[in-house]
Amino acid sequence: MPMSKKNILFIFGTRPEVIKLAPVILELKKYPDRYKVILCNTEQQKELSNQTLSYFNLKADINLDCMRPNQSLLEVQSRILTSLDSVFKTNVIDATIVQGDTMTVLCGALASFYSKIPVFHVEAGLRSYDIYEPFPEEVMRQMTSRVAELHFAPTEKSKKALLKEDILDNKIHVTGNTVIDALFCLSGQTMEMAKDFYKEQGVPIDDKLVLITAHRRENHGERIDRILDAVEFLVNNYKDHKFVIPVHPNPNVKDKIYNRLESYSNVYLMKPLDYPYLVYLMKNAKLILTDSGGIQEEAPSFGCPTLVMRYETERQEGIDAGVSVLVGAEYGKIISLSSEILSKSREASRLQAQNPYGAGNAAELIEHIIRHYFDAKGL
């Protein structure tokens, strides 16, 4: 017997939550006979979350406007919980979906639990085992796991972490990371907007594009000097290539980058980029040099070789799969590995390996699991 239509409440409040939940929201919306999708934005990041929703042609049904200047964590938590109380009282909800480890996630999970409504947790099982690092996220995600009914783990590693905490095996599903799905869920209109943006900025997008991002605190000081030495060498030796650098506002990084690279005609220094504009660059890049965690997960989906300017990474899967290489801030390593790629055509330097963080079908798997969950209960 087909299941009756279910009211599914998505609760989110920050840009990363929107990016990672959008594919699941869009997947459930494909089945209007099965699901009524209700989107609730706590607006923990008001402008950023609403703007990011628009990139996926989505709009919140409920906006809670929970942020005030200089709130303490306790004030944020009490405001979000109180606001959610009325959401649960005025709507019939069959399940709540949250993603990750923000204050919104914990409050959404608790409010749902207090109403005895099942919680489905996307990107479950990430752990550092240090409650103050990251703070307060490590505790938020651990507490959310205690009340979740279904755990959508991005990798086998995150599944093992949940099993270690005595969460039942049949409640954990390895789906891959929805951040990979999101890359392909941006609306055509949004990608056209990105294309026009670079035209307006006078940045030529062709098959000789190098994307560089450097912002991590551990790369400040002499490390950024060594990185810039290497970048300057590449800029001088590959004059037919365009080097696009979204510059982090931190003066430790910004001033040095501008001083060293601003005068080169094949270098394009830009303000930090919105999500679709960064995706557009990753999609078109021949080579990426980065110290960003997110880019390490996303770039392999476009077959783009990535050199990671860090000495260690918590995203070991990419290194093991050979889709990215750790180069630290080593002048010689950055130059030799970059030159190897830049001396070939873009086509010849594409990666053949699959993205270890997911195949871009996590949302589809999640929808199947949710459907099966309700079917098995005869609901």
N, C-alpha and C positions, 0 to 999 in steps of 0.2 A: 504493500500500500504506500503511495507517495506521501511524503511528509506534508503536514499542513504548513502554511506560510509562517515563517519565523521572523520575529522582530529582533534584529541584530543591532546593538548599540556599539558604535566605535567611539572611544574616548581618547582624545589626544590634545596636545597643547603647544608643541614645539615643532620647529621645521623638520628635524630628523624623523620625528614620529610620523609626520604627514608623508614624507618621502617614502618611508618604509611601509606605511599602511595603505597608501594610495593603490598599489597593485591589488591588494586584497579587497578593498572597497570596490574597485572597478570590476573585479572578478565576480563578487557576489551580486553586483548590480546587473550582471548578464542574465540573472535568473529571477526576474521580478515575480514569478509565480511561486518561488520558494522562499525568497527573503524580502523583508522590508528593511532597508538599510537606513539607520538613523545616525547622523554624524554630529557629535558633540565636541566642541572646541572649548577647552578651559581658558584658552588664550594666554597660556603661560608666556608665550612669545606672540603677542597679538598681531603685529604687522607681518612678521615673517611667516607665521603659520597660515594666515589667510591668503597671503600672496602666493605661497607655495601650493595651496589647494587649487588656486586658479590655474596654475601651470598644467594641472591634470584635469581641467574642466570640472572641478568639484567645488562645492560650497557647503559650509556647515549648516545643519538644520537648527542647532542650538549653540549660541555663543554665550559663554559665562562671564567673560570680562573679569577674570579673577586677580589680575595683577595690579599692585599699587607700588609706588616708589618705595624703595628701601624696606620691603617687608622682610621679617624674619622667616625662617623655614616654618616655624610653628604657625605664624599668621597665614602664610600661603596655604599650608595644609588645612587649617581650619576653614579658610574661605572656600577652598575647592570642595572639601567634603560637604560643607553646608549647602553649597550651590548644587552639588550632585544629588543631595537628598531630595530636592524638589523634582529633579529630572526623573529619578526612579519612582517618585510618588505619582507623577502625572503621565507616565508612559508605561505601556505593557512591554516588558523586555523579556526575551527568551534566552539571550546570552550577551555578554559584554566582551568586546575585543580591545585589548591594550597592547602596546608595543614598547619593549625596551625597559628603561629604568629611571624615568623621571618622577618628580613628585606627582604629576598627573596620573602616571601609571599606577603607583601605589594607591592613591586616593580612589581611582576608578575601580581598582580591584577590591579595595575594602568596602566601598559603597555597594558594589555588586554583591559581595559576600554577605554583607549585613542584610541584603534583600533576598538572600538565598538564590541568587541567579548565577549560573556557571560563568566562570571567567576563562577566556581563551587568551593565552599569552604568546605574542609573536616575538621572535628573537629571545627565546628563553634559554637559560643555562649559562650565560656569560658570568664568569667568576674571576675575582682577583684574590679572594680570601683575606683581604685587608679591609676592615670596615671603614677606615678613613682614607682609602685610596682605591677607586675614586669616591669622594665624599660629596653628597650622601648616597650616590647611585648604587654602590655595592649593597647597602642594606635595603634599598628600595627593591632591587631585583630579587634578593633573597626572600624578602617578605612576600613579594608578589607570588613567588613560586609556592609558598605555603598554602595559598588560597586558590591557585589556578586549577582548573579541571582538565584543560588540555594545554600542553606545552609544545610549541612549535620551535624546535631547536634548529639553529642554522647549520650546525656541523655535528659530527660524531663526538667531537671533544666536548661540546656543550651538553650533549645527551649524557655522556659519562658523568659530568659534574652533577647533573640532576639525579642520576641513579645513586650516586654516592650519598645523596641527601635523602635516600629512601623514598623517592617519588616513584610511583609504580610505572613499570616499563610500558604498559599499554596506554598510559596517558601522555607518553613522550613520542613525538614524531619528528624525525630529521627531514626538513623540507628544503634546505638551502636558504640563503639570505634573500629576503624580499627586496633588498637594495639593488640587486641585480635585475630583478623584474622591472623596477622603477625606471631604469635607464631606457626601457623600451615602451614605457607607458605615457611618456610626455606627449601631449597632443601635437599633431602636425603643425597647428597654428603656432604653438610655442617654439618649435624648432625653426620655423620660418622667421619668427621674431628674433631668434638667436642669430640666424644668418644675416638678417638686416642690421642687427646691432654691430656686427664686425665690419660690415660694409661702411656704416656710418662712422665707425671709429678709425677707418682707414687701415684695418688689419687684413692683409690678404690671406685667405684660407686656401692652401693648396697642399700638394703631397710632400712639401718640405717644411713641415711645421713641427717645432719642438716646444713642448709645454714644460715650464719649470715652476714648481712651487716650493717655497722654503719658509717655514714659520716656527718650527718647534724650538722651545726654549733651550734644549740641549745643544742646538746648532748656533746659538748666539756666540759672539766673541770670535776667537781665532778660527773656529770651524767654518763660520760663514765666510771668512776671508779666503780660506782654502777652496771652498765651493765656488766662490766668485772668481778666483784665479782660474779654475778649470772652465767655468762658463765663458769667461773672457777669451780663453784660448779657443774654445769651440766657435764662438761668435766670429773671431778673426780668421779661423781656418775653414769655416763653412759659410762663406759670405752669401751663397745662394739660398741658405736656409733662413727661415724666420723664427725667432725665439720670442715666444709670448710668455710674459711673467706677470701673473696677478700678484701684486705686492701687498703683503700683510702690513697693516697700519703700525705695528710695533716699531718705534723709532730705531731700536737696535738692529732691525733688519732693513727697514725702509730706507733709511739714510744711506747705508752702505750700498744697497742695490742701485739707488739713483746716482750716487757719486761715481760708481764704477761703470754703469752700463747705459746711462741715459743718452750719451752722445752717439751711440751706434745706430746706424740707419736700419739695420736688420733686427733690432731689439724693440719689442713693443711692451712697455711697462703699463700695467693697468691697475685700477682699483680692484679690491676683492670682488669676485664674480658671483652673481646669483647662480643657483643650481643648474638651470637649463643651459646657461652660457658656458659653464664649466664642462658639462656633459658634451656640448657641441664641440669644444676643443679636444676633449679626450677621443671623441669619435673620429676626428680628422687628423689627430697627431701622428707623426711618424715615430717619435720618441718622447717619453715622459721622464723627467727627473723630478723626484718629489720626496718629501719627508712626511706626507700626509697618510694617515691610516685609511681613510675612506677611498682615496684614489687607488691604493693598493688592491682594494677589493673590486673596484669598478673597471679599471683599465683593461684587465685581461678579456673582458667581454667584447672589447673592440679589437682584440688581437694586437694591442699596442705594447711593445717592449717597454718595461718600466725599471728604471734604476732607482733604488731606494736609498736616499742619503741619510741612513741611520746605521748604527752599529748593532742594533738588535731590533726585532719587531715581534709584537704579539700575534702578528698574522703570518705565522710560519708556513701555513698551507701553500701560500703563493710562492715562497722560496723553494719549498719541496717540489712543487709542480713545475718549477723552472719558468714561471711567467714573470717573476721579478727577481732582481739580484740586489743583494745588500752591497752598497759601495761606501757607506759611511761618508766622511768628508775627505776622502783620499783623492788628492789631485790626480795622481797617476791612473788610479782605477777608473775615475769618472771619465777621464779623457780617452783611455784605451777602449773601454766598453762603449762609450758614446760614438767614437770614431768608427768602430766596427759596424754600427748600425747606420750612421749617417753616410758612410761611403757606399752603401747599397741603395737600391731604389726602395721606396716605401713598401711596394708589393713584396719584394724579396725579403724584407725584414719582418714581415708579419708573423705573429705567433700562431702555431698550429694547436697548441695545448688548450684543453678546455679550462674554463674558469673554475678553480677549486672551491670558490665560495657559492657556487650555484649555477644552474643551467638556465635561469630565467623563468622557471616554471613553478616557483615556490607558492605563488598565490593560487595556482590551479590545484596543487596538492592540498593546500590548506582548505580550499572550498570542498574538495572530495572528503576530507577528514571530518569537516563540520557536518556535511550531509550525512555521512555514515553515523556520526555520533547521535544525531536526532533519529535516524532510521532505526538504529539499534535499540533506542529507548522506546520505539513505537510511537514517537511524538509527531 
